[in-house]
Amino acid sequence: MNTRIYITYIFVFFGICAQAQDVLTTEEAVELALEHNYGIKIANNTVEVAENNTSILNSGYLPTLTGNAGGTYNLDNTEAQFSNGESTVLNGAESTRYNASVNLNYTLFDGLGRKYNYKRLKEEYQLSELEARETIETTIVQLFSIYYSVARLSENNDALEQTITISKDRLIRAGYQFDYGQSTKLEVLNAEVDINNDSINLINAKQELRNTKRDLNVVLGNQLTELFNVDTNVSFLLQLNKDGLLEKTKSNNVSLLQAEKNIAISQFDLQTNKATQYLPTIGLTGTYGWNKNNNNAASFVAVSTNTGFSGGLNLSWDLFDGGGTITRIRNSKIVLDNQKLQKEQLLVDVERNFNNAWDDYQNKLVIFKVQESNIKTAQNNFDRTQEKFKIGQVTSIEFRQAQLNLLNTELSRNQAKYDAKLAELTVLQLSGELLNIEL
């Protein structure tokens, strides 16, 4: 009887906790992940850095303006002879000089290098956006994988609780039968052993569920308490069209789009190397300055002050740098060819992965339907066995076997349901539609 009381306390405790828990929907989970997941935050910051790099302030198209100022103090002993034959000796003669200037430098033409570099920065920005999208897609798949693990474990716990309820009823029935001499003590002991095993399974399942909820909370940026449930209702997008999704995969798969951006970046690298080698650089310089000299007595001019503007053009042309640029151009062409080859290889791999994922999705949908059919059979078998057990037509061993068959079928059905949903998400991720479809 102590075992029955203990199990009753377990059910009361977990029942109270379950009533106090809110249901976290998939929409809410995705929203929390997009806002609070640390990996997504880092990816968004990386995009912001790339966006800053595309600013006109980082383009090289604007001039540079610098200011300079200085002062000099001299204390000299001077012996001077003048052209008329006179001479003078000055000890401790003081003189000072002051200067200030503003200097402008502007590159009028740099062989189109900055033009291609600016375009390259824009491509890098778009590549960073694709990398952030890949991070988001990976995080969303991870989120749903853990979310559906929580859902599966929740349903498993419900099945285990139902199993314990049945085992409790069997223990009570065995106790009454023993009290009235209709069975032996062995039936009671067997019932107690089974209910203890069921209790241990439930305790372990509860602990696994709590651990998995913590894993889910990490993906959500630690925004939840452990007191929450998830939605166990799953809908499948059965209207998915394979041919249409395959075409979207070829045009919108994030890995393929990244490969295209890498090709564009390599093309601009090649153009930049050509431009800097074969074309000159023309620059404009300008200075406005002020100078003041306070000379000692040995000088013909006691004080002089100069202000003025100077400007000029300069041209620089690397006619030959020893062959370094030619080597860089050749290597850039090879890198570009490799990028194109990698994209072709990636396209083959992505198409294969999509076909594998699609077949896996279809197979798991079929398995889920078969498991749902098995549930009806196992439930019908258990109901019949239970009725016969009550009137003594089957043994406790046969009853227990029917009970375990029903439990294992429910656990297998739960696994099949969420495996099929995750397989569907993999298809959507490969096709680039994961973020475009309401899940």
LUMLOFI-899675 format. One record per residue: x negated, y negated, z negated of N, C-alpha, C in turn; residue in three letters. Coordinates in steps of 0.05 Angstrom, whole numbers, plus 5000, padded with zeros to 4 digits. Example, Ala and Ser with C-alpha at 12.3 -4.5 7.8 and 13.67 -1.06 7.14 Angstrom:
BEGIN
473651144844475450904844473650664844ala 474350454858472750214857474249994843ser 
END
This chain:
BEGIN
498450245000500050005000498349755000met 495949764988494249534988493449445017asn 493149655034492549595062494749445075thr 497249525070499549395083499749105073arg 499349065048499448785037497248615049ile 494848725052492648575064493248495093tyr 494348685108495048625136497248415138ile 499148425119501248225119500147955114thr 498247925096496947665091495547565116tyr 494247745131492847665155494847535175ile 497147675179499147575198500247315189phe 500847275164501947025154499946795158val 497346855152495246645155494946555184phe 494646755202494246685230496846575242phe 499146645232501646535242501846245235gly 501146165211501145885203499245725220ile 496845835225494845685240495845645269cys 497045855280497945835308500045625311ala 501845595291503945395293502845105293gln 500445075280499344805277497544725300ala 497244905320495344855342496744735366gln 495544535378496544415402495644575426asp 497144555448496544695473494944505491val 492544595498490844445517491444535545leu 492544365562493144445589490644425607thr 490744545630488444535648487944255658thr 490044095662489743815670488343655649glu 489043695624487743555602484843635599glu 484343895603481543995601479843875622ala 480843865647479243745669478743445663val 480743305654480443025648478342975626glu 478443135605476443105584473643175594leu 473443375611470743445621469643225639ala 471243115656470342905674469442655659leu 470642615636470042375620467842415600glu 467642655589465842695566463642895570his 463743065591461643265595458943125599asn 456843215585454243085586452943115613tyr 453143345626451943385652453143205673gly 455843165671457142985690456342695685ile 456042615660455142345653452442295664lys 450642485661447842455672447942425702ile 449542595715449742585744450842315754ala 452742205739453841945747451841725743asn 450241745722448041545718446041555740asn 445441795749443541835772444641695797thr 447241725802448441595825448241295822val 448641195798448440905793445640795799glu 443540955791440840875798440340865828val 441341065842441141075871442540845884ala 444840765873446340535883444840285879glu 443540255856441940015851439639995871asn 438540225878436240225897437040135925asn 439640145931440540055958441239755958thr 440739625936441339335935439439175953ser 440338945962438538765978436138685962ile 436338695935434138625918431838825919leu 432439065930430439275932429739345961asn 430539165979430339226008427739136021ser 426438936009424038826021424638596040gly 427238536044428038326062427838046050tyr 427538026024427437766010424537676006leu 424037416005421237326001420437345972pro 417837315967416837305939415937015933thr 416336935909415636655901414136685875leu 411636575874410036585849409136315842thr 408736275816407736015806405136065792gly 403235875796400635885783399935625770asn 398635625748397735385734395235445718ala 393535235715391135285700389835015691gly 387935045674386434805665383634885657gly 381634705662378834755656377634515641thr 376134565621374734365606371734415607tyr 370134215614367234235615365934035596asn 363834125583362133955566359233995575leu 358133795590355533845604353433635595asp 351033715596348733535596347833495624asn 348033255634347533205663345333005667thr 343533065685341432885695341932835725glu 342632595732343432535760341532325772ala 340832365797339332165813341032085837gln 341331825840342931715861341231645886phe 342631595908341231555933339631295933ser 340331105916338930845915336430855897asn 335831095887333431125871333931115841gly 336331025833336931015804337531295794glu 337131325768337731585755339031535729ser 340431735719341831715693341831995680thr 341831985654342032225638344432205620val 346132405622348532415605348532675588leu 348732635563348932855544351732875533asn 352833115533355633155523357733025541gly 357233035567359132915586361533105589ala 363932985586366333145587367733115615glu 368933335624370533325649372733535646ser 375033475658377333665657378533695685thr 379633935690381033985715383734125709arg 385834045723388434165720389634225747tyr 391034455749392334525775394934675770asn 396634645789399134795789400034825818ala 401335055824402135105851404435305851ser 406035295873408235485878407635615905val 407535875905406736025929409036195940asn 409436175966411636325979410336525998leu 411236775997410336976016412837116027asn 412937136054415237266066414337416091tyr 415137676091414437836114416537806136thr 415737686158417637636180418237896195leu 416138056198416438306214414438506204phe 415338746197413438946186413539206203asp 414039166229414139406246416639576242gly 418739456232421339596227421139786203leu 419039786189418739976166420839936145gly 421339686137423239636116426139696125arg 426639666152429239726162429840026158lys 427940196166428340486163428340566134tyr 426740426118426640496089429240426076asn 430440196084433040126073435240326080tyr 435240416105437140616114436640886098lys 434040946094433441186078434541166050arg 434440936037435440896011438540936010leu 439840856031442740896033443341196035lys 441741336051442241626053441641766026glu 439641676012439041785986441241735966glu 442541505969444841445951447141635957tyr 447641685983449841865990449042155982gln 446542225983445642485974446042515944leu 445542305929445942315900448942345893ser 450642225910453542265906454242555911glu 453142685931453642965936452543135913leu 450243065903449143215880450943195856glu 452042955851453842915829456443075834ala 457343085858459743245865459143535859arg 456743635867456043915861456043965831glu 454943775816454943805787457843825776thr 459543655786462343655777463743915784ile 463344005809464544255817463544495800glu 460944505796459844715779460944705751thr 461144465740462244425713465144505711thr 466744435732469544505732469844815733ile 468344945750468445245751467645365724val 465545245711464745345685466945295665gln 468245055667470444995649472645195651leu 473545255675475745445679474945725671phe 472445795675471546065667471846105637ser 471045895622471245915593474145875584ile 475545695598478445645591480045905594tyr 479646045616481146285621480146515603tyr 477646495594476746695574478246655548ser 478646395541480246335517483046435521val 484246395544486946485550487146785548ala 485146925561485247215560484947325532arg 483147205516482747295489485247235472leu 486547015478489046955464491247165469ser 491547235494493447445501492647715490glu 490047765490489048015477489748025448asn 489447795435490047785406493047835401asn 494747725419497547775417498148075420asp 496848205439497248495443496248645418ala 494048565407493048705383494848665359leu 495948425357497848375335500348545338glu 501348575363503648755368502849045361gln 500449115367499549395361499449435330thr 498549235316498449255287501349275275ile 503149115287505949125278507049405281thr 506549525304507449805309506049995289ile 503449955285502050125266503050095237ser 503749845230504949805204507549955200lys 509249935221511750075220511350375218asp 509350475232508750765230507750835202arg 506050665190505050725163507350725143leu 509150535146511450525127513150775131ile 513650855156515251095162513951345151arg 511251355155509751595144509951605114ala 509851365101510051355072512751455062gly 514951375076517651465068517951765072tyr 516851855095517052145101515552315080gln 513252205072511752355051513252345024phe 514452115018515852094992518252284991asp 519452335014521752515015521052795023tyr 518452855025517553125030517953205059gly 518153025077518553095105515953115121gln 513753025109511153045122508953065100ser 506553125109504353155090502952885086thr 501152885067499552645061497652585085lys 497152795101495352755124496452545144leu 499152545148500352355165499952065155glu 500152035129499751765117496851675120val 495051865116492151795118491451725147leu 492551885166492051815194493151545201asn 495551475191496751215197495050995185ala 493951035161492250835148489650795163glu 488451015173486050995189486550835214val 488750895228489350755253489850455248asp 491250395227491850105221489349965213ile 487550095199484949975192483349915217asn 483250105236481850065261483049835276asn 485749825277487049605291486449335278asp 486249335252485649095237482848995243ser 480949185244478249115251478048995279ile 479449125298479449025325480648745327asn 482748695311483948425311482048215299leu 480748285277478848105264476548035283ile 475448235297473348185317474348005340asn 476748065349477847915371478347625363ala 479247575338479647305328476947155327lys 474847295319472247165317471247095345gln 471547275364470747225392472346995404glu 474846975397476546755407475546485396leu 474846485370473846235358471146155371arg 469446345376466846285388467246175417asn 469146295432469546205459470845925459thr 472545865440473645595438471445395433lys 469445475417467145285413465645245439arg 465245465454463945435480465545235498asp 468145265498469745085514469444795505leu 469344755479469144485468466444355476asn 464344525479461744415488462044295516val 463344445534463744345561465344085561val 467144065542468943825540467643595525leu 465043615519463643405505464343395475gly 465143625464465743635435467943445427asn 470143435443472343255438474643375423gln 474543635418476843775405476043905379leu 478043965363477644135340478144425349thr 477544615331478044885338481044955338glu 482644785327485544835324487044755350leu 486544915371488044865395488445125410phe 490545135426491145365443490845285472asn 490845475490490845405518493245525532val 493845425555496145525571495445795584asp 496945995578496446265590497946315615thr 499446115625500946145650499046085673asn 498946265692497146245715498746255741val 498246065758499546075785497446085806ser 497946245827496046285848496946125873phe 494946025887495445875912495646065935leu 497846215936498046435955498346325984leu 498846065987499145956014496445886026gln 494245956013491545906024491246046051leu 490145906070489646016097486646056101asn 485946306107483046366109481746216131lys 482846216155481546076178481245776173asp 483345656161483245376155481145316134gly 480945486114478945436093476145486103leu 475845676122473145726133472245476149leu 474045356164473245116178472544886159glu 474044866137473344656117470744726104lys 470144976101467545056089465244956106thr 465444996133463344906151462944606151lys 465144456146465044166148464844026122ser 465544156100465744016074464344156051asn 463044376056461544506035459344326025asn 459044295999457244085988454344155994val 453644405996450844476002450144406031ser 452044456049451644386077451444086081leu 453143936066453043646068450343536057leu 449343656036446743576026444543636046gln 444743856060442743926081442743716103ala 445143616111445343416131444043156122glu 444443086097443142836086440142866085lys 439143096079436243146078435043116107asn 436543206127435643176154435542876162ile 437542726154437642436160435242296146ala 434742376121432442246107429842316121ile 429442556130427042636144426742486170ser 428942436184428842276209427941996203gln 428841876182427941596175425041596166phe 424141806153421341826146419641826171asp 420441976191418941996216418941716230leu 421141586231421341326244419641116229gln 419541136202417940946186415040986192thr 414141236193411241286199410541186227asn 412241226246411741126273411540816273lys 413440686260413540396260411140276248ala 410240376225407940266211405340306227thr 405240516244402840566259402640406284gln 404840386299404740286326405439986328tyr 406539866307407439586309405939416288leu 405639156293404138986275405938886252pro 404738746233406138616211405538316213thr 407738156212407437866213408537746188ile 406937576175407737466150407637156150gly 409137036133409236746129408336676101leu 406536486099405636396072406036096069thr 406636006046406935726040406135656012gly 404935426007404035345980404535055976thr 405634985954405734705946404234685920tyr 402034505920400334495897399734215886gly 398834205862398033955848395434005834trp 393433825838390833845825390033575814asn 388933575790387933325778385233385765lys 383233205772380533235762379832985746asn 378933015722377832805705374832845704asn 373232695720370432755723368832595702asn 366332685698364532545679363332305693asn 361732155679360731895689358731935711ala 357732185715355832225736357132245764ala 359632265765361132295790361832025802ser 362032025829362831775842365731715837phe 367431925833370331875829370931965800val 372031775785372631845757375032025755ala 377131965769379632125767380632165796val 381432415802382632465828385132645824ser 387232585839389732745837390532815866thr 391033065871391833165897394533315895asn 396333255913398833415916399233455946thr 400333685953400833735981401934015987gly 402534056011403734306021401934426042phe 401734696041400334836062401835086069ser 401735156095403135396104401635526127gly 402435776132401135916154402436176161gly 401636286183402536546192400136726193leu 400736986187398537176189399637426203asn 397837556217398537796232396638016224leu 397738256219396038486213396938716230ser 395038856242395639076259393639296255trp 394639526246392839756242392439886270asp 390239816282389739936308388940226307leu 387440296286386740576282385840606253phe 387040796240386440836211384941106206asp 383641196226382141446223383841696229gly 386241656237387941886244389941966223gly 389941826200391741906178394641876185gly 395341656198398141616205399041816226thr 397341876246398042076266398642346253ile 397042416233397542666218400142656204thr 400842436191403342406177405742426196arg 405442316220407642336239408042626248ile 405942766253406143046261407443206239arg 406543166214407743306192410643236188asn 411342986192414242906189415943046210ser 414943086234416443236254416843526245lys 414843646234415043926224417043946202ile 416943746183418843746161421643726171val 422043546191424743516203425643776216leu 423943906230424744166242425444366221asp 423944376199424544566177427244506165asn 427844246162430444176151432744276168gln 432444246194434544346213434744646212lys 432544786210432545076208433945166182leu 433245026160434445086134437545056135gln 438444846149441344806151442645036166lys 441345126188442445346203442545596186glu 440445646171440445886153442545856131gln 442845616120444745566099447645606110leu 448145526135450745566146451445856148leu 449546026156450046316157450546426129val 449046336109449346436082452046346071asp 452846096075455345996065457746136077val 457546186103459746336116460046616106glu 457746746101457847016089458947006061arg 458046816045459046786017462046736017asn 463046576036465846516037467446776043phe 466546926063468047166070467947366047asn 465647386033465547566010467447475988asn 467447205983469147095962472147135969ala 472847095995475547136003476547425999trp 474847616008475547896004475747965975asp 473947855959474047915930476547805918asp 477347565927479847445917482347615924tyr 482447705949484647875958484748135942gln 482448255938482348505923483248475894asn 482448255882483148215854486048135851lys 487248015872490147965871491648235872leu 490748415889491948685891491748835864val 489348825853488848955827490648845806ile 491048585806492748455786495648555789phe 496548575814499348665818499648955809lys 497549125815497649405806497649425776val 496149255763496049255733498749165722gln 500048975735502648895725504649125728glu 504349275749506049515752505449725731ser 502849745725502049935704503249865677asn 503549605672504649515647507549625643ile 509049615664511849715663511850015658lys 510050155671509950445667509050515638thr 506950375629505950435602507950355581ala 509450135585511450045566513750245565gln 514550345589516750545590515850805576asn 513350875581512351125569512251095538asn 511350855529511150815500513950815487phe 515850675500518550665489519750945486asp 519351115507520451385505519051545483arg 516351515482514851665462515651565434thr 516151315431516851205404519551315395gln 521451335414524051445407523851745399glu 522251885414521852165407520352205381lys 518452015376516952025351518851985327phe 520751805330522551745308524251995301lys 524852155321526552395315524852645313ile 522152615312520452835306519853025330gly 520252925354519753095378516953075389gln 515352875380512552855388510952805362val 508452885364506652855340505552565338thr 504452515315503252245311500852205330ser 499452415338497252385356498252305384ile 500452425393501652355419502652065418glu 503851995396504851715393502551515394phe 500451585380498151405379496951375407arg 496851595422495751585449497351405467gln 500051425465501751255481501450965472ala 501050915447500650645437498050525448gln 495850685447493350595458493450555488leu 494850725502495150695531496450425537asn 498550355522499850105527498049875521leu 496549885499494649675492492549635513leu 491349865522489149845542490249735568asn 492649805575493849705600494249405598thr 495149315575495549025571492948875573glu 490848985561488248855562487148855590leu 487549075605486649085633488148885650ser 490748865645492348675660491448385655arg 490848325630489948055624487247995638asn 485448185638482848155651483248115681gln 485048275693485448255722486647985730ala 488447885713489747635720487747405722lys 486047385702484147155701481847205720tyr 481147455725479047505746480047415773asp 482547465779483647375805483747075807ala 484346935785484446635786481646525790lys 479746635776476946545779475846595807leu 476646825819475946885846477046675865ala 479546585860480746385876479246115874glu 478346055850476745805846474145815861leu 472946055863470446075878470846025907thr 473046125918473746065946474145765951val 475545635933475945345935473345195933leu 471645275915469045135912467345165937gln 467245395949465645435973466745275996leu 469445245997470645096020470644796015ser 469644705992469644415986472344305978gly 474244475972476944385965477544395935glu 475544465919476044505891477144245878leu 476044015885476843765873479243635887leu 480243765909482343645924485043775920asn 485043995905487544155901488244155871ile 490744115865491644125837491644415829glu 490144475807489944745798491844815775leu 
END
